[in-house]
């Protein structure tokens, strides 16, 4: 029962911490990305970088990493976004393997306690004789308590782990979509800038003629 108690305390601490961390990492995706795109379309890169830094959360850190490399070309921007994205995903998934381990281990510990209790009960019966059947049933019922305790720990932990995993997967999809939207906006801004430079260059040639 003591190992089950320790596992339940550890699992509860991780669940509370993960809920708080995932909640803090989320941002208003549409509004946040709209501000970044507007600044990029106007070629106001410093404004886009400032908005990304002020946005906070996982998405803000990912886009900040990309915008800091914007002067080095698109390949560097994509590499920075991918690297920072991997780090943010790892942060989001932190603690989930522990919850999964608790959900799988707790029933086994409970079953082990039941088996040990049954062995002791039957060993005592073998030494003292069958005696009162009520005492035998009491010993078996006490031995089964650890199995019930193990399941009582594992079931809610497994349920919360599934919910948190689903939220993390959904959040990762949002991050990927936002990154793609950011790169598309950056590509449009670069094309617009190239067209503007081409028009200025043609205009200069006309002036020289």
ChimeraX attribute file (.defattr): number of C-alpha atoms within 10 A of each C-alpha:
attribute: neighborCount
match mode: 1-to-1
recipient: residues
	/A:1	14
	/A:2	7
	/A:3	12
	/A:4	22
	/A:5	14
	/A:6	11
	/A:7	22
	/A:8	22
	/A:9	13
	/A:10	14
	/A:11	26
	/A:12	17
	/A:13	12
	/A:14	17
	/A:15	20
	/A:16	10
	/A:17	14
	/A:18	20
	/A:19	14
	/A:20	11
	/A:21	15
	/A:22	18
	/A:23	12
	/A:24	12
	/A:25	17
	/A:26	17
	/A:27	16
	/A:28	10
	/A:29	15
	/A:30	9
	/A:31	10
	/A:32	18
	/A:33	24
	/A:34	14
	/A:35	14
	/A:36	24
	/A:37	22
	/A:38	15
	/A:39	20
	/A:40	23
	/A:41	19
	/A:42	13
	/A:43	16
	/A:44	14
	/A:45	19
	/A:46	13
	/A:47	16
	/A:48	23
	/A:49	22
	/A:50	14
	/A:51	19
	/A:52	24
	/A:53	18
	/A:54	13
	/A:55	20
	/A:56	18
	/A:57	19
	/A:58	24
	/A:59	30
	/A:60	23
	/A:61	20
	/A:62	25
	/A:63	29
	/A:64	25
	/A:65	24
	/A:66	26
	/A:67	27
	/A:68	15
	/A:69	17
	/A:70	18
	/A:71	11
	/A:72	10
	/A:73	10
	/A:74	16
	/A:75	12
	/A:76	17
	/A:77	22
	/A:78	19
	/A:79	14
	/A:80	20
	/A:81	24
	/A:82	17
	/A:83	14
	/A:84	20
	/A:85	22
	/A:86	13
	/A:87	13
	/A:88	20
	/A:89	16
	/A:90	11
	/A:91	15
	/A:92	23
	/A:93	15
	/A:94	15
	/A:95	17
	/A:96	20
	/A:97	11
	/A:98	16
	/A:99	25
	/A:100	18
	/A:101	15
	/A:102	24
	/A:103	26
	/A:104	17
	/A:105	18
	/A:106	26
	/A:107	22
	/A:108	17
	/A:109	19
	/A:110	25
	/A:111	21
	/A:112	16
	/A:113	20
	/A:114	21
	/A:115	17
	/A:116	12
	/A:117	20
	/A:118	19
	/A:119	14
	/A:120	15
	/A:121	19
	/A:122	16
	/A:123	12
	/A:124	14
	/A:125	16
	/A:126	11
	/A:127	8
	/A:128	9
	/A:129	10
	/A:130	12
	/A:131	10
	/A:132	9
	/A:133	9
	/A:134	9
	/A:135	13
	/A:136	16
	/A:137	12
	/A:138	12
	/A:139	18
	/A:140	19
	/A:141	14
	/A:142	14
	/A:143	23
	/A:144	18
	/A:145	16
	/A:146	24
	/A:147	22
	/A:148	15
	/A:149	19
	/A:150	28
	/A:151	21
	/A:152	17
	/A:153	24
	/A:154	25
	/A:155	16
	/A:156	15
	/A:157	23
	/A:158	17
	/A:159	14
	/A:160	19
	/A:161	23
	/A:162	15
	/A:163	12
	/A:164	19
	/A:165	15
	/A:166	12
	/A:167	16
	/A:168	17
	/A:169	15
	/A:170	12
	/A:171	19
	/A:172	19
	/A:173	12
	/A:174	15
	/A:175	22
	/A:176	16
	/A:177	13
	/A:178	19
	/A:179	21
	/A:180	13
	/A:181	16
	/A:182	20
	/A:183	19
	/A:184	13
	/A:185	20
	/A:186	23
	/A:187	15
	/A:188	15
	/A:189	21
	/A:190	17
	/A:191	13
	/A:192	15
	/A:193	15
	/A:194	12
	/A:195	12
	/A:196	12
	/A:197	12
	/A:198	12
	/A:199	12
	/A:200	12
	/A:201	12
	/A:202	12
	/A:203	12
	/A:204	11
	/A:205	10
	/A:206	9
	/A:207	8
	/A:208	7
	/A:209	6
